Amino acid sequence: MELPSMAVTSEQMVHDETIVAQMDAISKDIAQNSPLVSEPTPVTQLSEEYQDNKEFLSKINFVSQKYKTLRRVRGDGNCFYRAYAFSIFEQCKANGDLRERIYKKLDTTLDWLVGLGMPSFTTEDFHETFVDALKAHCEDGDTNSLCQTFNNDGMSNYLVVYVRLLCAGQLQQDTDEYLPFVEGLYANMNEFCDKEVMPVDREADHLQIKALSECLGVPIRLVYVDRSPGPPTEVIIPDGGEPLITLIYRPGHYDILYDTS
């Protein structure tokens, strides 16, 4: 597995780290007042946040030509997992073939996770909550009820924990594929998952994104908005997949994108 190369200068790295720190400060300040998942807003609204940053403004202009709206996700360390889970619910409602495929996959995941060493009682609780919520949405839900579900702290966090479990399960199942990317930093894949996947405030990186998308078989497109030169970079994970979900990535944060079609 070859992860995308995102070559940047040291100056760009420092600048992006500054942006991450600023976003962290903003997130902490507004967390109690911002929804976990917002209503759709125009992509062009992002420009208001970067009036003094020509590189970001240029990229946002490119993005707004292809994507009409975005749905903001609270920057609490769970933004990727929450955005991916929300999008899975949306896609399953709209796509019957995908829905049946995800149902069949989820039917196998409880025994699979327990077999990998996950605690049976709590894993079963998270599994049942996720499956029940997904089926309820697909059978009788709409966008409003889905937003209510994902903005209920307790329910939303249960859903996030289960996709984190799925991610950890895939990483542990395919240790030989993933371990080389963390070797020397962690003793084994279990330690990586304990420290970088399961804690609810740990952000996702390429390794976690690839593992989760492969676990559920739903590829994802990431649109990078950063300070690197040129138009935004778009990366499909896993490579060669047909993405059903698109997220916009700004340093340290993910939101959901919807194309103009």
C-alpha positions in Angstrom: 0.0 0.0 0.0 1.4 3.3 -1.0 0.1 6.4 0.7 -0.2 9.6 -1.2 2.8 11.9 -1.3 2.0 15.4 -0.1 5.3 17.2 -0.5 5.3 20.6 1.3 8.0 23.0 2.4 8.9 23.5 6.0 7.4 27.0 5.8 4.1 25.5 4.6 4.2 22.9 7.4 4.7 25.6 10.0 1.9 27.6 8.5 -0.5 24.6 8.4 0.4 23.8 12.1 -0.5 27.4 12.9 -3.9 26.9 11.2 -4.5 23.7 13.1 -3.8 25.4 16.4 -6.2 28.2 15.4 -8.9 25.7 14.5 -8.3 23.9 17.7 -8.8 27.1 19.7 -12.0 27.9 17.6 -13.3 24.4 18.1 -12.9 24.5 21.9 -14.6 27.9 22.0 -17.6 27.0 19.9 -18.0 23.3 20.7 -20.9 23.9 23.1 -22.8 26.0 20.6 -22.0 24.3 17.3 -23.9 21.3 16.0 -22.2 18.0 15.7 -23.4 17.9 12.1 -24.7 21.1 10.5 -27.3 21.8 7.9 -25.8 22.2 4.3 -24.2 25.6 3.7 -22.6 27.0 0.5 -19.0 26.1 0.0 -18.3 29.7 -0.7 -18.9 30.5 3.0 -15.5 29.0 3.6 -14.0 32.1 2.0 -15.0 34.2 4.9 -12.7 32.2 7.2 -9.6 32.8 5.0 -9.8 36.4 3.8 -6.1 36.9 4.6 -4.9 33.7 3.0 -4.6 33.8 -0.8 -3.6 30.2 -1.1 -6.6 28.9 0.7 -9.0 31.4 -1.1 -7.7 30.2 -4.4 -8.4 26.5 -3.5 -11.8 27.3 -2.1 -12.7 29.0 -5.4 -11.7 25.8 -7.2 -13.7 23.7 -4.9 -16.9 25.8 -5.1 -16.9 25.4 -8.9 -17.3 21.6 -8.6 -19.1 21.3 -5.2 -22.1 23.3 -4.3 -22.5 22.7 -0.5 -20.8 21.3 2.5 -22.1 20.0 5.8 -19.9 21.1 8.7 -18.9 18.5 11.3 -17.8 19.6 14.7 -14.0 19.6 15.1 -13.8 17.5 18.2 -11.3 14.8 17.1 -14.2 12.7 15.7 -14.9 14.7 12.6 -13.7 12.2 10.1 -15.5 9.2 11.7 -18.7 11.2 12.2 -18.6 12.6 8.7 -18.1 9.1 7.2 -20.8 7.5 9.3 -23.3 10.3 8.4 -22.5 9.8 4.8 -22.9 6.1 5.0 -26.4 6.6 6.4 -27.2 9.1 3.6 -25.9 6.8 0.9 -27.6 3.7 2.2 -31.0 5.5 2.2 -30.5 6.6 -1.4 -28.9 3.4 -2.8 -30.7 0.1 -2.3 -27.8 -2.0 -3.6 -25.4 -0.4 -1.2 -27.9 -0.7 1.6 -28.2 -4.4 1.2 -24.4 -4.8 0.9 -23.8 -2.8 4.1 -26.5 -4.7 6.0 -24.8 -8.0 5.0 -21.4 -6.7 6.0 -22.7 -5.4 9.4 -24.3 -8.8 10.1 -20.8 -10.3 10.1 -19.0 -7.6 12.1 -20.0 -8.4 15.6 -18.6 -11.9 15.6 -15.6 -10.7 13.6 -14.7 -8.0 16.1 -15.2 -10.3 19.1 -13.0 -12.8 17.4 -10.3 -10.2 17.1 -10.4 -9.7 20.9 -12.9 -6.8 21.3 -15.0 -7.1 24.5 -18.2 -8.9 23.6 -20.7 -7.1 25.8 -19.8 -3.5 24.9 -19.1 -4.3 21.2 -22.5 -5.9 21.0 -24.1 -2.8 22.5 -22.4 -0.5 20.0 -23.1 -2.9 17.1 -26.9 -3.1 17.9 -27.1 0.7 18.2 -25.5 1.3 14.9 -27.5 -1.4 13.0 -30.8 -0.3 14.5 -30.1 3.4 13.8 -29.1 2.7 10.2 -32.2 0.5 9.5 -34.5 3.0 11.2 -33.1 5.8 8.9 -33.4 3.7 5.8 -36.9 2.5 6.5 -38.6 5.6 7.9 -36.0 8.4 8.2 -35.3 11.6 6.3 -32.6 14.2 6.3 -34.1 16.0 9.3 -34.4 12.9 11.4 -30.8 11.9 10.4 -29.5 15.3 11.6 -31.4 14.8 14.8 -29.8 11.4 15.3 -26.3 12.7 14.7 -26.8 15.8 16.8 -27.9 13.7 19.8 -24.6 13.5 21.8 -25.1 10.1 23.2 -26.4 8.4 20.0 -24.0 10.2 17.8 -21.0 9.2 19.9 -22.2 5.6 20.0 -22.2 5.6 16.2 -18.7 7.1 16.1 -17.4 4.4 18.5 -18.7 1.6 16.3 -17.0 2.9 13.1 -13.8 3.3 15.2 -14.2 -0.3 16.2 -14.6 -1.3 12.5 -11.5 0.7 11.7 -9.5 -1.0 14.4 -10.7 -4.4 13.4 -9.6 -3.9 9.8 -6.2 -2.7 10.9 -5.7 -5.7 13.2 -7.0 -8.2 10.6 -4.6 -6.8 8.0 -1.7 -6.2 10.3 0.9 -7.3 7.7 -0.3 -4.6 5.3 -0.6 -1.7 7.8 2.1 -2.3 10.4 5.0 -1.2 8.3 3.6 2.4 8.3 3.7 2.6 12.1 6.6 0.2 12.9 9.2 1.8 15.2 6.5 4.1 16.7 4.3 1.3 18.2 5.1 -2.2 19.4 2.3 -3.7 17.4 -1.0 -2.9 15.7 -3.0 -3.4 18.9 -1.0 -0.7 20.6 -1.5 1.6 17.6 -5.3 1.0 17.7 -5.4 1.5 21.5 -3.6 4.9 21.2 -4.6 6.2 17.8 -8.0 4.7 16.8 -10.1 4.0 19.8 -9.7 7.2 21.9 -12.6 9.3 21.0 -10.6 12.5 20.6 -7.9 11.0 18.2 -8.1 12.3 14.7 -7.9 10.0 11.7 -5.0 9.9 9.2 -4.6 8.0 5.9 -4.1 4.7 7.6 -7.4 4.8 9.5 -9.3 6.2 6.5 -8.1 3.4 4.2 -8.8 0.8 6.8 -12.4 2.0 7.4 -13.2 2.5 3.7 -11.9 -1.0 3.0 -13.8 -2.5 5.9 -17.2 -1.3 4.6 -16.3 -1.3 1.0 -17.2 2.3 0.5 -14.4 4.3 -1.1 -14.0 8.0 -0.3 -12.7 11.0 -2.1 -10.7 13.6 -0.1 -10.4 17.1 -1.4 -7.4 18.8 0.2 -7.5 22.5 0.9 -4.1 23.6 2.2 -1.3 26.0 1.4 0.4 23.9 -1.2 0.6 25.5 -4.7 -1.9 24.8 -7.4 -5.5 23.6 -7.4 -6.8 21.3 -4.6 -5.5 17.8 -4.6 -8.2 15.1 -4.8 -7.3 11.6 -3.5 -9.4 8.5 -3.7 -9.1 6.0 -0.9 -8.6 3.1 -1.6 -6.8 3.9 -4.8 -8.9 3.0 -7.9 -12.2 2.9 -6.1 -15.4 4.5 -7.1 -16.1 7.0 -4.3 -19.6 7.5 -3.0 -18.5 9.9 -0.2 -16.6 13.1 -0.6 -15.0 15.0 2.3 -13.1 18.3 2.2 -9.9 18.3 4.3 -8.5 21.4 5.8 -5.5 21.0 8.1 -6.8 19.0 11.1 -10.4 18.9 10.0 -12.9 17.1 7.7 -16.4 18.3 6.5 -18.8 16.6 4.0 -18.9 17.9 0.4 -21.8 17.6 -2.0 -21.2 18.0 -5.7 -23.2 20.3 -8.0 -25.1 17.4 -9.6 
